């Protein structure tokens, strides 16, 4: 069975499992369209024929309007609750679209749209786990001895789902979505889970606390951020996988570097991350650690040390293995951005500009939105150093619009730095326009 046929079969299986005939399905989609205020669908018979084509052996892809309606249908359980997590009908529906040939970008858009709808409706985090996970969590919280692996994996998938929305949803909303998962991990561990599940549960807690620390930083709550990173560091030290300690140290180092900025403290955290990553199984994490080590050295004006760390980062990127425990944790596109930062501090701004442009052009996934804003702002800084202020401001306008959608702290820090560098042109109309845009969009 080819991929398209498998996708069509999956769509039919989802429909029939709910006991819906083709006509029932057509009426259900029509009702959803009416509820969303969308243009009226064709007659039921016409919609019914479209559904049949999606499920046929020579299947056609539902168009974007029907994709959205199907997403709303399968995000709602037969009992009327919302469920978007692993194993849910919604997750299986997205898999079916992928099999039919839909792009990863479009599938990510659908997922983001439904997560927004769920949180706007007050469904919050508990719409994200599969139904069985929710029931297992309630049981495990009542009696930790009854906790099972499926439930812990379900909580881990919630943390992963929230993490996947970074760059697509405001950080404040992500905090609200993540908080119950982190609290569940704490309570389950405090209750004394079965020994075989302790490592898995602790790993989930580390991931949740690390992400929560980053989100607290983004929302300017530095005291809470530090406490969460301390919690993640403490729990990660009890795990047998050194790379998990490295992920905590790297995330913490970035917040220290940009919040204070305390380069000495950040450098100590980076060194810990490098040592942990070198003992671990992830070349990508080692590359990320060496890249941040290179940036710290460049900010200190240490050109030779920065260049050496970048060389190690490229070495690790190029030897990524199929056994990589953190696929997607770092990439050449991200590394080019770090190269640009190093060139900005201890090199040639023209070279930095080209490296930033290459990095920003490759960072197109929704999850990469925040990083793309940061890199593009740095590209504008390179333009300013080259004396091309008007071109820099054009780039900064793009960054302001994108930063307003997430409220990210690092993009705002970078934007303020770039604006300060524009002081020699402060009387120019194009700088006044940028100030107006900053005030309108960000209140700065």
Secondary structure, DSSP 8 states (H G I E B T S, - for coil): --HHHHHHHHHHHHHHHTT--HHHHHHHHHHHHHHTT------HHHHHHHHHHHTSTT-----HHHHHHHHHHHHB-TTS-B--STTSHHHHHHHHHHHHT--HHHHHHHHHHHHHHHHHTT-GGGGTS-HHHHHHHHHHHH-GGG--HHHHHHHHHHHHHHHHTBTTB-HHHHHHHHHHHHHHHHHHHHT---HHHHHHHHHHHHHHHHHHHHHHHHTT-HHHHHHHHHHHHHHHTTSS-HHHHHHHHHHHHHHHHHHS--HHHHHHHHHHHHHHHHTSS-HHHHHHHHHHHHHHHHHTT-HHHHHHHHHHHHHHHHT--TT-TTTTS--HHHHHHHHHHHHHHHS-HHHHHHHHHHHHHH--SGGGHHHHHHHHHHHHHHHHHTT-HHHHHHHHHHHHHHHHHH--HHHHHHHHHHHHHTGGGTTSHHHHHHHHHHHHHH--
